[in-house]
Amino acid sequence: MPEPAGDAHLRAADPILARVVDAYGPLDLVPEHRRGREHYAALVRSIVGQQLSVKAAASIYGRVEAMFGGHAPTPEQILAADTDELRAAGLSRAKVVYLRSLAEHVLDGSLELDRLDELPDDEVLAELVAIKGVGEWTAHMFMMFQLARPDVLAIGDLGIRNAARRLYDLDELPTPAELEHIAEPWRPWRTLACRYLWESLDNAPA
């Protein structure tokens, strides 16, 4: 069976990353459990989970869904929901504001979710960060895992920076500019490279 194109490129482009590909590959661009979500629901889940552990984020998101009959709330439902009830589900006051900003952007047409698949990466990023509470990291995660964009580098992700520091034997965490430089040979498969860096970190010795 031929080697996937992304793996072959990363192996040829970067001898350090080649060892990671050998150890953990092949990896899919998007993990199976992240596939099939609607764009709006994926953004809601991203906002709910910001700065939380995976377990805590899943628990709070489950309580939010339970408020709305077991499914992701629609923009209309978010705007109509009582703030105290949303807070009782575990959302911070700031995240209630962020979810309402997302809902408003969708309803007033300033964020056209159906168009995101057609836009280039830089325009998707600009559209998403215009929403209050959606920063570059959240936008990058959405582009990677929801839109399956192959060439996104999560320069602000602490896990990626930690993995790069360890793999490339750096004294300190790389700056965004340093990470961009390290990742230049990975184009046009930087999303896949990030997946390998996360995998290497998950399997690193304690």
C-alpha positions, 0 to 999 in steps of 0.5 A: 500500500503506498504511503500517504502523500502527507506522510511522504512529504513530511518524511522527506522534508524533515529528518526529525519529523521523519522519526515521528512519522515512523513511530506513530504514522500513519495518522489521518488529517482529522481524527475520526471522532472529530468528523461530521459535526455541523460548523455551528455546533463545532464552534459552540463546542470550541467556545465552551471548551476554551481553557478547560481540560478535555474532560471538563469541557465535555462535561459542561458541553453535555450539560449545555446540550441537555438544556436544549433537548440533547442537541447543540443550541441554535443561535436563536436559542442561545440569544433567548436563553436565560443567563443564569441558566447558562451559568448554572450549566457551567459556563463562565459569564465571558463564555455566555457573552462569546456564545451570544456574539457567535449567535449574533454573527450568524443571524445577522449574516456577518458570518456565513457558515456555509461559505467557510468551506469555500474561502481561503485560509486567511479569509476564514481566519479573519471571519472567525476572529471577528467573533468576540471570544474566538481568538487565533487558537480557536480559529486554527483548531476549527480550520484543522479539525472542522474544515480539514484544512491541510496547511494550518500551523497552530503557532499559539498552541502550547502543546505544539510549542512544547513538542517542538522544543523537545523534538528540536532540542531547543532551550526554551519554547519557540516563539511564533516566528521560530515555530514558523521557521521550523515548520516551513519545510512542512508546507503544504502539510502543516496540519498533519505535522501538528498532529504528529507533534501532538502525538509525540507529546502524548507519548513522551516519557513522563 
